[in-house]
């Protein structure tokens, strides 16, 4: 366990021959830093902003900048949860109905009974954790491959979302919600950005500075080795899905506050699954597990939001939005040299090595 | 698993695999067939509306799910090789829209169909090219191209995608019948047999399965892994395109919105059919049976009066249940128990290393 918890490690445990070269290479520090996906993304965000505002001067208006940031927070929070699962070498395709169920789960009481927002926060977290625990059970306890398990819960949760709405939709939320979703804390600094930054900071600390967090990287890197080093692999895998569900639930509350409505297709109609995975991938987290982090994913979410705004500013018809995101995914995957080992799909469910022949 | 011409490189390992894995696949396939019979019997006895359909009515139900089966056949080819294709649903939409738009431009509808199928194969080739050339995960590449194909379909189709195709077209790939048997079923039968033969009886098919089972071993035994995978994606794209033509024929209108709703059932069919999602294990016969099993289950529930929503949820539940069952069957404890029994019974002291992956 001590090996896992070494907090002095400056970055994630790296795959052999990957970005770890920064330590060995004697080249300039600045060049090494440029290899970091987070920095590349900041530069990309600035470049895209500069390009767009050169073509469309209104793009850089302060309202638009904070809109881009605030608009990305719902995706950002879900993407951070997705990142945690992916770091453990899983995938969660059920985040969109979890987000939707959380949004309607508090949306109706808020609309009809003026539910207090603190209670709402508690409810979405419980909903998210419960649904996430369902995924965790299937993956970590039963041992079903994550992609199939969460594909199945995607339909099951999606069905539940339809049943819960009963054909109704949330259209009118109390002011407290709307203020949180759209008002500024300080001039030019929306509340949502503060919330998003806080979530990223907490998760970053958890992943980098606690034994459990480090263990997620270790499990994602090599579950067998982590098991032999004493990490409770199944419990950690279970936990990643619970946290992913929790953050997807929180994303639902943020979505509700920001957009002000929710219905049976909330989450699915905005492709939350795709967006969260895209943000994580663009942010440098690989589906191989064990590499990446919440900061990159948050930047990825901002970049996506900015890219979509740029498409709108350039009068690209909205039907091309999914294609834009799809193209970004393909580009992010192809340009990420860390993601090249051939069989990324080979994410067999973990089994304690002692049970079988090796 | 009876013929494994490509296994010559590692005869011992491959034969151990083909015996245990083959037996399990046989059990799974037989169980599927039995379940299908039980299911049909249940609906026939317990649901009056289902009984009153008669033979031709029940056969006509197939038109509601055969396009899913076509996608599943293509998907199975890719999954057997250890990859996955998430873009098949969107590809169905795209090929239907392309066919209809070309026809609307004044092209002969059959020519338009051939061109649309060609485009679908090209789309599959694009997937395969990205996966093999850049050596990246098919999960990610097809997740991306899924949305690209979908956007193109929506853009080409416009607000009102073409509809009202010529009668001959709607009859053959849509709602026509030969006696009580829908034309679609006949076309599907031909394609299904071809896909089965391809996987089970050709050198290429067996090499695909070996690629899925052990990529390094297949490379050492002289298989061109990249080219084989590329063609698997082409097959997947082509069959998805064919499904799009079926959909257009059945609804007598091109649909750009149906792709998303086809992907999950298709993957469910593949997994239910006993194909290991990690490749290297499974049979096309299982996939074909699973097409009918899941299709009749869904349609039977709908006829019984359940909402389409319930039917979709049942799809998800079935997927989970069959995986739980599979994991239970897969469990090493069972394998060891069976080994022990066989050891006792036959007296053959050959030690087998289970079916460790």
Interface residues (C-beta under 8 A of the other chain):
Chain A: X91 X138 X142 X143 X144 X145 X147 X148 X149 X151 X152 X153 X154 X155 X156 X158 X159 X160 X162 X163 X271 X274 X277 X281 X287 X317 X319 X320 X321 X322 X323 X325 X326 X327 X328 X329 X330 X333 X334 X339 X340 X341 X342 X343 X344 X345 X346 X348 X349 X351 X355 X356 X357 X358
Chain B: X82 X83 X84 X130 X134 X135 X136 X137 X138 X139 X140 X141 X143 X144 X145 X146 X147 X148 X150 X151 X152 X154 X155 X215 X264 X267 X268 X271 X277 X278 X279 X309 X310 X312 X313 X315 X316 X317 X319 X320 X323 X324 X327 X332 X333 X353 X354 X356 X357
